[in-house]
Amino acid sequence: YLLWDRILHRELAASGKAIIVDKTPNNVFIVDRLREAWPDARFIFLLRHPGAIARSRAAYKGDAVEGGDELIVKYVEALEEARQTYDGHTVRYEDLTANPEAELRKLCAFLGVDYEPGMLAYGQFDHGRYKSGLGDWNEKIKSGAIQQPEPPPPLDEIDPALREVAVKWGYSEVPVSPSAG
């Protein structure tokens, strides 16, 4: 924990900010360790349609979406377990992209920081070079503008385990492909 703490402290000091927000998706697999290392940490649970997550990963990795993706199933299950175990703030990716200011204001209130309009103008700042393995670095993020997500795939086109989570997270109004009817 000392190494984690030192690395994050270095990043925080370099930023000149008082709070660090880590958006590493794989943190859902070590949430208990994070809570042990930082008992005062606050969790933000970012939900996205599970089928859209699988499609996005398949496009990035070149994987076949057919047959599902075990890693995505494990990820959404771990995320849901963390939501059931720890207090936090839940935000939907689709809501964040549809109404970024309103959602960001809620996040700021949860974190106890002042909302600043410049937070939505991330494309106007030099964040350095995007590197593979450090978050989303595709053309959409490089555009510097908030992009609307593509519609999620129909429920019948995603792994049954992902369908279950999609419905649990309120994505039950997802269309079924015409060929399935």
C-alpha positions as CSV (number, residue, x, y, z in Angstrom):
1,Y,0.0,0.0,0.0
2,L,2.9,2.3,0.6
3,L,4.0,2.1,-3.0
4,W,0.5,2.8,-4.2
5,D,0.2,5.7,-1.8
6,R,3.5,7.2,-2.9
7,I,2.8,6.9,-6.6
8,L,-0.7,8.5,-6.3
9,H,0.7,11.2,-3.9
10,R,3.3,12.1,-6.6
11,E,0.6,12.4,-9.3
12,L,-1.6,14.4,-7.0
13,A,1.2,16.8,-6.0
14,A,2.1,17.3,-9.7
15,S,-1.5,18.1,-10.6
16,G,-1.8,20.8,-7.9
17,K,-5.1,19.4,-6.9
18,A,-6.4,18.2,-3.5
19,I,-8.3,15.1,-4.7
20,I,-7.3,12.4,-7.1
21,V,-10.0,10.4,-9.1
22,D,-8.7,7.1,-10.5
23,K,-10.9,5.7,-13.3
24,T,-9.1,2.4,-13.7
25,P,-11.8,-0.1,-14.7
26,N,-9.8,-3.1,-13.3
27,N,-10.1,-1.5,-9.8
28,V,-13.5,-3.3,-9.5
29,F,-11.4,-6.5,-9.0
30,I,-9.5,-5.1,-6.0
31,V,-12.1,-2.9,-4.4
32,D,-11.6,-4.5,-1.0
33,R,-7.9,-3.8,-1.1
34,L,-8.5,-0.2,-2.2
35,R,-10.9,0.2,0.8
36,E,-8.2,-1.3,3.1
37,A,-5.5,1.0,1.8
38,W,-7.7,4.1,1.8
39,P,-10.6,3.8,4.2
40,D,-11.8,7.3,3.4
41,A,-11.9,6.6,-0.4
42,R,-15.2,7.4,-2.1
43,F,-16.4,5.2,-4.9
44,I,-18.0,6.3,-8.2
45,F,-19.7,3.4,-10.0
46,L,-19.8,4.1,-13.7
47,L,-22.4,1.9,-15.4
48,R,-22.6,1.4,-19.1
49,H,-24.8,-1.0,-21.0
50,P,-23.0,-4.3,-20.7
51,G,-23.5,-5.1,-24.4
52,A,-22.0,-1.8,-25.3
53,I,-19.0,-2.5,-23.1
54,A,-18.5,-5.9,-24.8
55,R,-18.9,-4.3,-28.3
56,S,-16.4,-1.6,-27.4
57,R,-13.8,-4.0,-26.1
58,A,-14.3,-6.2,-29.2
59,A,-13.7,-3.3,-31.5
60,Y,-10.6,-2.3,-29.5
61,K,-9.1,-5.8,-29.1
62,G,-10.5,-7.3,-32.4
63,D,-12.3,-10.0,-30.4
64,A,-15.5,-11.6,-31.8
65,V,-18.5,-10.3,-30.0
66,E,-20.4,-13.5,-30.8
67,G,-20.5,-15.9,-27.8
68,G,-19.9,-13.2,-25.2
69,D,-16.8,-12.1,-23.4
70,E,-15.8,-13.8,-20.1
71,L,-13.8,-10.8,-19.0
72,I,-16.7,-8.4,-19.5
73,V,-19.0,-10.8,-17.6
74,K,-16.5,-10.9,-14.7
75,Y,-16.1,-7.1,-14.8
76,V,-19.9,-6.3,-14.7
77,E,-20.4,-8.9,-11.9
78,A,-17.5,-7.4,-9.9
79,L,-18.9,-3.9,-10.4
80,E,-22.3,-4.9,-9.3
81,E,-20.9,-6.7,-6.2
82,A,-18.9,-3.5,-5.3
83,R,-22.1,-1.5,-5.7
84,Q,-23.9,-3.8,-3.3
85,T,-21.0,-3.8,-0.8
86,Y,-19.9,-0.2,-0.7
87,D,-21.5,3.2,-0.5
88,G,-20.9,5.4,-3.5
89,H,-22.3,7.4,-6.3
90,T,-23.7,5.6,-9.4
91,V,-23.7,7.4,-12.8
92,R,-24.7,6.0,-16.1
93,Y,-22.3,6.5,-19.0
94,E,-25.3,7.2,-21.3
95,D,-26.6,9.9,-18.9
96,L,-23.1,11.4,-18.6
97,T,-22.8,11.8,-22.3
98,A,-26.3,13.0,-22.8
99,N,-26.2,15.7,-20.0
100,P,-22.6,16.0,-18.9
101,E,-23.1,19.2,-16.9
102,A,-25.9,17.9,-14.8
103,E,-24.1,14.6,-14.1
104,L,-20.8,16.3,-13.4
105,R,-22.5,18.7,-10.9
106,K,-23.8,15.6,-9.1
107,L,-20.4,14.0,-9.1
108,C,-18.8,17.2,-7.8
109,A,-21.4,17.4,-5.0
110,F,-20.6,13.8,-4.1
111,L,-16.9,14.5,-4.0
112,G,-17.2,17.8,-2.2
113,V,-15.6,19.9,-4.9
114,D,-16.8,22.9,-6.7
115,Y,-18.1,22.5,-10.2
116,E,-16.2,24.4,-12.8
117,P,-17.5,24.8,-16.4
118,G,-13.9,24.2,-17.6
119,M,-14.3,20.6,-16.5
120,L,-16.3,20.0,-19.6
121,A,-13.7,21.6,-21.9
122,Y,-11.2,18.8,-21.5
123,G,-10.2,19.0,-25.1
124,Q,-8.9,22.5,-24.7
125,F,-6.0,21.4,-22.4
126,D,-2.8,19.6,-23.1
127,H,-2.9,16.3,-21.2
128,G,0.1,14.9,-22.9
129,R,0.3,12.0,-25.3
130,Y,-2.4,9.3,-24.9
131,K,-0.8,5.9,-24.3
132,S,-2.2,2.5,-24.9
133,G,-3.1,0.8,-21.7
134,L,-4.0,4.1,-19.9
135,G,-7.7,4.4,-20.5
136,D,-9.6,5.2,-23.7
137,W,-7.2,6.7,-26.2
138,N,-9.2,6.3,-29.4
139,E,-10.2,9.0,-31.9
140,K,-13.4,9.8,-29.9
141,I,-11.5,10.8,-26.8
142,K,-8.8,12.6,-28.8
143,S,-11.5,14.7,-30.4
144,G,-11.7,16.8,-27.2
145,A,-15.5,16.7,-27.4
146,I,-18.0,14.6,-25.5
147,Q,-19.3,12.0,-27.9
148,Q,-22.8,10.4,-27.8
149,P,-22.6,6.6,-27.6
150,E,-23.8,4.3,-30.3
151,P,-27.2,2.6,-29.5
152,P,-26.6,-0.6,-27.5
153,P,-26.9,-3.9,-29.2
154,P,-30.3,-5.7,-28.9
155,L,-30.5,-7.9,-25.9
156,D,-30.7,-11.1,-28.0
157,E,-27.3,-10.3,-29.5
158,I,-25.4,-10.2,-26.2
159,D,-24.2,-12.9,-23.9
160,P,-27.0,-14.1,-21.6
161,A,-25.0,-13.3,-18.5
162,L,-24.6,-9.7,-19.8
163,R,-28.3,-9.6,-20.6
164,E,-29.1,-10.4,-16.9
165,V,-26.9,-7.5,-15.7
166,A,-28.3,-5.2,-18.4
167,V,-31.8,-5.8,-17.1
168,K,-30.7,-5.4,-13.4
169,W,-29.1,-2.1,-14.3
170,G,-32.3,-0.8,-15.9
171,Y,-31.4,-1.4,-19.6
172,S,-34.5,-3.6,-20.1
173,E,-35.9,-1.3,-22.8
174,V,-33.2,-2.4,-25.2
175,P,-34.7,-3.4,-28.6
176,V,-34.6,-7.0,-29.8
177,S,-33.3,-7.5,-33.3
178,P,-36.0,-7.9,-35.9
179,S,-34.8,-11.4,-36.9
180,A,-35.4,-12.7,-33.4
181,G,-39.1,-11.8,-33.4
